[in-house]
Amino acid sequence: MKKTYVYALDLSLNSTGICIFTNDGRFVKALTIDTHAEKETKLKLALIGSEFIGLIDKYTPSIVVIEQGFSLHNTSTQAIFRVHGLANYIFSEYEQIYYPASTVKKVVTGRGNSKKEEVRDAIISKNPNITFNSLDESDAFGVGETFFVKKGIKNASTNIPE
């Protein structure tokens, strides 16, 4: 049987954070899809989509856990939901679970209104060997950690390889 993985996503049109875990909660890798260089939304979406497809070929997901989108400003909200639609489509054959940002923050830091930097710092304090290239990667890690905690699987933070 082919090995499968859990994806944790912090979706954004400009900087999507991804963390990949084994099904038992061991951290595999973190990466950022940075689309700032692209000027058109369709090109940003194409880049994000092709990166997702490339990852699926290498790390076949069993479950995709996503930080739930929220409404703030109409234009940015509409843009982010295009990315959510793209992810929902590309990962349509895999189970998808959504968690609100406040739930992720509560699991990781103990407070549902923590800032992105506080989420990152809480993860790193438990895992001094891990580094993130962006706050989006640490947010994605928090999404993954939330999944494993909610499922009663060992806390993903304790399984970082040396």
N, C-alpha and C positions, 0 to 999 in steps of 0.2 A: 504494500500500500504506500502511496506517495505521501511524504511528509507534508503537513499543512501548518499554517501559521495564523496568528491573530494580528490583524492590522488595527492600529489606533490612529485616527485621523483628526487633525485640527485644520479644517478646510478654510481656504482663503483664496481669493482671486489673485493676490499678489505674492503670498508666501504660505504655502500649505506645509504643515508639519506632519510627518509620518513616523510612527514607531512600529516596529515589527517584533512580535514575541512568539515564542513557541506556544503550543496549546496549553502547556503546564505553567506558563507565566515567566519563562526565562527570556530576558531581553536579548534581541538579536542585533538590531541596528536602528539608528535614527537618521532621518534625512529631511531636507527641506526642498520643496519644489519652488524655486524663486522665479517669478515671471515678471519682475519689475522691468526688465529690458524690453519686453513686448509692449507695444503701444495699443494694439487693438484687443478687445475682449475675446474675439474669436481665436486669436493667436494664443492668448493666455490659456484658454480652455483646451485648445489643441495640445499645447505643451503639457498641461496637467494630465490630460487623458492619455497621451503617449507614455508618460512616466508611470502612470498607474498600470497600464497594459504591460510595460516592461517588467514591473515588479511582480505582477501576477505570474509571469513566465518563470521567474526565479524563485519566488516565495508564494506558492499557491495558498490563498487564504481559506480558512474554514469559517471565520467570523470576521466581520468588519465593524469596529466600534467607532462611532463618530460623535464628536461634540456637537450637540444640537445647535442649530442656528437660532438667532434671535433678531428681533426687529429693533433698529436704532434709527438710522436715517434712511429714508426710502430708497435713494439711489444705491447706497452701499448694501442695503438689505436685498434688493433685487439682484445685484451682482453676486453676492454670496450664495443666493439660492440657485443661481445657474450652476455654480460649482457643486452644490449638493445634488442637483439633478444629474449632472455628469457622473458624479461618484455613484449615485444610486443606480444609474444605468450600467456603468462599467462593472460594478460589483453585484449586479442583479442576481447572479446565480449563487451568491453566498449570503448567509444570514447577516443582517445588518441590525445593530443595536445603537440607539441614540441615548446619550446622557446630557442633561442640561449642564452648562458651564458651572453653575452654582453647586451642583452635586459633585462634580469633579473637584472643585476647589475645596469642598467640605471634606471629601475623602482624603485628599492629599495634605491639606494644611490644618484641617479641623474647623475652618471658617469658610462659609459659602461666598464671602465677598472679598476674598484675597485677590491681590494684584498678580499679574503674570510673573513678575519677578519673585514674588513670595512662593508661588507654585514651584518655579525652577529651584529656588533656594532650599525648599523643603525636600525636594527629590534629591538634590545633590548632597544635602546634609546626611541623608540615609544611605547615599551611594557615592562616596567621594571619588570613585574611579570612573564615574560617568561624566561625559562632557556633552554639551549641546551646542550646536552652531547657531541656534536661534531660539527665541522664546516660543515659537510655534512647535519646535521639536519637544521642548519640555512640556508644553500643553498637551501634545499628543501622548507623551509618556504618561501624563496624569490621567488621560482618558483610558489608556490601557490598564493602568493601575486600578482605576475605578471598576473596570470590568472584572478584573480578577478578584478584587475584594468583594464585590457584589455577588459573584458566583461562588464564593467560599474557597477559591483556589488560593494557594499561598500568595502572600503579598508579593507582587512582581518586583518590588524594590529590593527584596532580600535575595533575589536570584540573579543579580548582575554578575556576569562572569568576570573573573580577575583578569 
